[in-house]
Amino acid sequence: MDIKYSFRNEEAVQALKQRFPDTFQHNMMLAAKVSTRDVQKTARVKHRFRSRSGNLELAIDTDVQITPGHEVIGIVQIDPNSPAGTYGPYVHDGTPPHIIRPRTKKWLRWSNGSGFRFAKMVKHPGTKRDQFIYEAGETNQQHINDVFNRYADRAIKEAGL
């Protein structure tokens, strides 16, 4: 999901970009860090999945990068190296209906209140997606625009434009 922002004072921002690129880039990095952190906080709080261990909330990670074209990119994602990194994408994007078969044994076994149930295969109905990161981005879209404008104004003042 891409979130686009627009500046209130576009001419001053363009002049700042041309005359003081380091000041502009530094402030845009700070704005991206603040924005990604806010989206991360919202995603950790507002979701529909049932949290048992809290690992999935803790796996929501942020990163800010600079492209070769000197654009600042903020990334909010599920950290693949975290304990929840293996199942997080399936919670976020859902799964289609699928068949579960035993890998090494002949039967599947699970507890059923008073005992155990056995089956050679199970038709899983799939899981409904919970795109909590995208929803957090959409919820914070206006706030992100305000943050970038605030840091652009700050950079303009620092440069004396």
C-alpha positions as CSV (number, residue, x, y, z in Angstrom):
1,M,0.0,0.0,0.0
2,D,1.4,3.4,-1.0
3,I,0.5,6.5,0.9
4,K,1.0,9.7,-1.0
5,Y,1.4,13.1,0.7
6,S,1.2,16.6,-0.6
7,F,2.9,19.7,0.8
8,R,1.0,22.9,1.6
9,N,3.8,25.2,0.4
10,E,5.0,23.3,-2.7
11,E,7.1,26.1,-4.2
12,A,9.1,26.5,-1.0
13,V,9.6,22.8,-0.7
14,Q,10.9,22.6,-4.3
15,A,13.3,25.5,-3.6
16,L,14.4,23.7,-0.4
17,K,14.9,20.5,-2.3
18,Q,17.1,22.2,-4.9
19,R,19.2,24.5,-2.6
20,F,19.4,22.5,0.6
21,P,18.9,18.8,-0.3
22,D,20.6,17.5,2.9
23,T,18.3,19.5,5.2
24,F,15.3,18.4,3.2
25,Q,16.3,14.8,3.2
26,H,17.1,14.8,6.9
27,N,13.7,16.2,7.8
28,M,11.9,13.8,5.5
29,M,13.7,10.9,7.2
30,L,12.5,12.2,10.5
31,A,8.9,12.6,9.2
32,A,9.0,9.0,7.8
33,K,10.2,7.6,11.1
34,V,7.5,9.4,13.0
35,S,4.8,8.3,10.5
36,T,5.9,4.6,10.3
37,R,6.0,4.5,14.1
38,D,2.5,5.9,14.4
39,V,1.2,3.3,11.8
40,Q,3.0,0.6,13.8
41,K,1.3,1.7,17.0
42,T,-2.1,1.7,15.4
43,A,-1.6,-1.7,13.8
44,R,-0.6,-3.2,17.1
45,V,-3.7,-1.9,18.8
46,K,-6.4,-2.2,16.1
47,H,-6.8,-5.7,14.7
48,R,-9.4,-8.4,14.6
49,F,-7.3,-11.5,15.2
50,R,-7.2,-13.1,18.6
51,S,-3.8,-12.5,20.2
52,R,-2.6,-15.4,22.4
53,S,1.1,-14.7,22.8
54,G,1.5,-11.1,21.6
55,N,4.2,-12.2,19.1
56,L,2.3,-11.0,16.1
57,E,1.9,-7.5,17.5
58,L,5.5,-7.4,18.4
59,A,6.5,-8.6,14.9
60,I,5.1,-5.4,13.3
61,D,8.4,-3.7,12.3
62,T,9.3,-0.4,10.7
63,D,12.1,0.7,8.5
64,V,13.0,3.9,6.7
65,Q,15.1,3.7,3.5
66,I,16.5,6.1,0.9
67,T,16.2,5.0,-2.7
68,P,19.0,5.6,-5.3
69,G,16.8,8.5,-6.6
70,H,17.0,10.1,-3.1
71,E,13.4,9.4,-2.2
72,V,12.6,8.6,1.4
73,I,10.5,5.4,1.9
74,G,8.9,4.3,5.2
75,I,8.1,0.6,5.5
76,V,5.8,-1.1,8.0
77,Q,5.8,-4.9,7.7
78,I,5.7,-8.1,9.6
79,D,9.3,-9.0,10.5
80,P,10.1,-12.3,8.8
81,N,12.8,-13.1,11.4
82,S,10.5,-12.8,14.4
83,P,8.6,-15.7,16.0
84,A,5.4,-14.6,14.3
85,G,7.1,-14.0,11.0
86,T,6.1,-17.5,9.7
87,Y,2.4,-17.2,10.3
88,G,1.9,-13.4,10.2
89,P,1.4,-13.1,6.4
90,Y,-1.3,-15.8,6.6
91,V,-3.2,-13.8,9.3
92,H,-2.8,-10.5,7.4
93,D,-3.6,-11.8,3.9
94,G,-5.8,-14.8,4.8
95,T,-5.7,-18.3,3.3
96,P,-7.9,-20.0,0.7
97,P,-9.7,-23.2,1.4
98,H,-7.2,-26.1,1.5
99,I,-6.7,-29.7,2.5
100,I,-4.6,-30.6,5.4
101,R,-2.9,-34.1,5.3
102,P,-0.4,-35.7,7.7
103,R,3.2,-35.2,6.8
104,T,4.8,-38.2,8.3
105,K,2.1,-40.3,9.9
106,K,-1.0,-41.9,8.5
107,W,-3.6,-40.0,10.6
108,L,-4.2,-36.6,11.9
109,R,-5.1,-36.4,15.6
110,W,-6.5,-33.6,17.7
111,S,-8.3,-33.4,21.1
112,N,-12.0,-33.2,21.2
113,G,-13.2,-32.5,24.7
114,S,-13.5,-36.0,26.1
115,G,-10.9,-37.7,23.8
116,F,-9.2,-37.6,20.5
117,R,-10.4,-37.4,16.9
118,F,-8.6,-39.0,14.0
119,A,-8.8,-38.3,10.2
120,K,-6.7,-39.0,7.1
121,M,-7.3,-35.5,5.9
122,V,-9.2,-32.3,6.8
123,K,-10.8,-29.8,4.5
124,H,-9.9,-26.5,6.1
125,P,-12.3,-23.6,5.1
126,G,-9.5,-21.1,5.0
127,T,-9.0,-18.0,7.1
128,K,-10.4,-14.6,6.7
129,R,-7.8,-11.9,6.1
130,D,-7.2,-9.2,8.7
131,Q,-5.2,-6.5,6.9
132,F,-4.4,-4.6,10.0
133,I,-1.3,-2.9,8.6
134,Y,-3.2,-1.5,5.6
135,E,-6.0,-0.4,7.7
136,A,-3.6,1.4,10.1
137,G,-2.1,3.2,7.1
138,E,-5.5,4.3,5.9
139,T,-6.5,5.4,9.4
140,N,-3.4,7.5,9.7
141,Q,-3.3,8.9,6.2
142,Q,-4.3,12.5,7.2
143,H,-2.0,12.4,10.2
144,I,0.9,11.3,8.0
145,N,0.2,14.2,5.6
146,D,0.3,16.6,8.6
147,V,3.5,15.1,9.9
148,F,5.3,15.6,6.6
149,N,4.0,19.1,6.3
150,R,5.2,19.9,9.8
151,Y,8.7,18.6,9.0
152,A,8.7,20.4,5.7
153,D,7.9,23.7,7.5
154,R,10.6,22.9,10.0
155,A,13.1,22.3,7.1
156,I,12.1,25.6,5.4
157,K,12.7,27.5,8.7
158,E,16.1,25.8,9.2
159,A,17.1,26.8,5.7
160,G,15.8,30.3,6.1
161,L,13.5,30.3,3.1
